[in-house]
């Protein structure tokens, strides 16, 4: 929504990155040619992966400082995070930005009234249509699970309310600071959250120049990360071209081409790369056969230009 409003209010993003390039009329990759060699064979079992929003507890000892920053209630670690981030700790800035962005969503979406309403909706028809015996087998466990989930979300809302809207709103600033210091995870999170607070026309009009600046920076970081062969950035780019994050006008063909490149990247871990390279992406929707050929060729070009030598298992 914000991308439309930016154009409507200010005539577009002055000085911003150019929209995604048009698909070439004659892409330069021969789909019948042999598939390029995958840079490394995937291991039999995937390595342990770390999610961006959580870290495992330190084995055999108390939680580390990083563990605590992710897991403890935000009001309890907020001051420590801010102090560390202010001294240049980019991991602290990243965590602070991500958790603040999470609070923004919680305060907007998970109000106590909405949570209680959703809880009642889920349990009011509990077991409807089942026999008495079947209901008795699982009704109590189901209700207890829903109650635990409700209590957890109510605590999260209370924690975010204690932090306050002003400090929560500073999350994008912390992500930008850590991103400018070179933290790629912070850059990716900034791309995701930079324009969330400008989702309404009123919010955008009140601060349109800042929204333009953030949009420009998020585009620059996203495009550079894709150019550098960052798989997560390619995933974000596909979503951005499909209309998410308020970064670009929706471009279905470009999104499909980048989505195919992403499939090629991921297929290396599934042992399906050669087939996918040879056959191309699954064809659906409005593109004609000729347009699908162009999309396929462009996707192969993107893979060869930026991801052919990227790690099979990112972060390993």
Rosetta blueprint (number, residue, H / E / L):
1 X L
2 X H
3 X H
4 X H
5 X H
6 X H
7 X H
8 X H
9 X H
10 X H
11 X L
12 X L
13 X L
14 X L
15 X L
16 X L
17 X L
18 X L
19 X L
20 X L
21 X L
22 X L
23 X L
24 X L
25 X L
26 X L
27 X L
28 X L
29 X L
30 X L
31 X L
32 X L
33 X L
34 X L
35 X L
36 X L
37 X L
38 X L
39 X L
40 X L
41 X L
42 X L
43 X L
44 X L
45 X L
46 X L
47 X L
48 X L
49 X L
50 X L
51 X L
52 X L
53 X L
54 X L
55 X L
56 X L
57 X L
58 X L
59 X L
60 X L
61 X L
62 X L
63 X L
64 X L
65 X H
66 X H
67 X H
68 X H
69 X H
70 X H
71 X H
72 X L
73 X L
74 X H
75 X H
76 X H
77 X H
78 X H
79 X H
80 X H
81 X H
82 X H
83 X H
84 X H
85 X H
86 X H
87 X L
88 X L
89 X L
90 X H
91 X H
92 X H
93 X H
94 X H
95 X H
96 X H
97 X H
98 X H
99 X H
100 X H
101 X H
102 X H
103 X H
104 X H
105 X H
106 X H
107 X H
108 X H
109 X H
110 X L
111 X L
112 X H
113 X H
114 X H
115 X H
116 X H
117 X H
118 X H
119 X H
120 X H
121 X H
122 X H
123 X H
124 X H
125 X L
126 X L
127 X L
128 X L
129 X L
130 X L
131 X L
132 X H
133 X H
134 X H
135 X H
136 X H
137 X H
138 X H
139 X H
140 X H
141 X H
142 X H
143 X H
144 X H
145 X H
146 X H
147 X H
148 X H
149 X H
150 X H
151 X H
152 X H
153 X H
154 X H
155 X H
156 X H
157 X H
158 X H
159 X H
160 X H
161 X H
162 X H
163 X H
164 X L
165 X H
166 X H
167 X H
168 X H
169 X H
170 X L
171 X H
172 X H
173 X H
174 X H
175 X H
176 X H
177 X H
178 X H
179 X H
180 X H
181 X L
182 X L
183 X L
184 X H
185 X H
186 X H
187 X H
188 X H
189 X H
190 X H
191 X H
192 X H
193 X H
194 X L
195 X L
196 X H
197 X H
198 X H
199 X L
200 X L
201 X H
202 X H
203 X H
204 X H
205 X H
206 X H
207 X L
208 X H
209 X H
210 X H
211 X H
212 X H
213 X H
214 X H
215 X H
216 X H
217 X H
218 X H
219 X H
220 X H
221 X H
222 X H
223 X H
224 X H
225 X H
226 X H
227 X H
228 X L
229 X L
230 X L
231 X H
232 X H
233 X H
234 X H
235 X H
236 X H
237 X H
238 X H
239 X H
240 X H
241 X H
242 X L
243 X L
244 X L
245 X L
246 X L
247 X L
248 X L
249 X L
250 X L
251 X L
252 X H
253 X H
254 X H
255 X H
256 X H
257 X H
258 X H
259 X H
260 X H
261 X H
262 X H
263 X H
264 X H
265 X H
266 X H
267 X H
268 X H
269 X H
270 X H
271 X L
272 X L
273 X H
274 X H
275 X H
276 X H
277 X H
278 X H
279 X H
280 X L
281 X L
282 X L
283 X L
284 X L
285 X L
286 X L
287 X L
288 X L
289 X H
290 X H
291 X H
292 X H
293 X H
294 X H
295 X H
296 X H
297 X H
298 X H
299 X H
300 X H
301 X H
302 X H
303 X H
304 X H
305 X H
306 X H
307 X H
308 X L
309 X L
310 X L
311 X L
312 X L
313 X L
314 X L
315 X L
316 X L
